[in-house]
Amino acid sequence: AGVPAAAVQTVDQALAHPHTRHRGMLLEQGDYQGVGSPIKLSRTPATLRKLPPALAPAASQE
């Protein structure tokens, strides 16, 4: 029908797709794994400057 369309993927499927890795969308630094910037600029590429803070354990509410 001339309408651009594609199958919907789960997050796991999208992250495992070869195109995702080819585009540099996965960041790995030490134990950290995350998603990179979808915006790709040739002169000023996005970089991971510092890691996000670690999650603190949930505080118990009494």
Buried (B, 14 or more C-beta within 10 A) or exposed (E): EEEEEEEEEEEEEEBEEEEBEEEEBEBEEEEEEEEBEEEEEEEEEEEEEEEEEEEEEEEEEE
